[in-house]
Structures are given as C-alpha cells and as structure tokens.
C-alpha cells in the first residue's frame, strides 16, 4: 500500500510544480504581449490579476480530486 501512496504523492507534487510553471509562463506571456501590443502596465496588471482569480476556479476541482486520493 505504501508504494501506491508514494506514487500518488509524487504525482501530486509534479502537478503542483507544473501549475507553478504554467503560472510563471502566463506572467511572462502577459508581459511580452503587452510590450508587443503597446498596452499600458495598468491594463496588463488588471488582466493578469483577473487570470489569477480565474485559474483556481478552473483548476480547483482537479486539485481537490487529487488531494482526496492521497
């Protein structure tokens, strides 16, 4: 039973790391797209904060499912 729990923990940690990577990539993409399009920093900041609020709503159910498996 313990190897199964360790595998699930490893998958959960990898999922968290993947989400952190996605978050960093989104930040970078927002910054780069703003620079290319000439948007103001205020528009970029507002858009980024909105995406930060939306991401947990979309990913939250998946994380709950993973955490209940452990």
C-alpha positions, 0 to 999 in steps of 0.5 A: 500500500505504501508504494501506491501512496508514494506514487500518488504523492509524487504525482501530486507534487509534479502537478503542483510544480507544473501549475507553478510553471504554467503560472510563471509562463502566463506572467511572462506571456502577459508581459511580452504581449503587452510590450508587443501590443503597446498596452499600458502596465495598468491594463496588463496588471488588471488582466493578469490579476483577473487570470489569477482569480480565474485559474483556481476556479478552473483548476480547483476541482482537479486539485481537490480530486487529487488531494482526496486520493492521497 
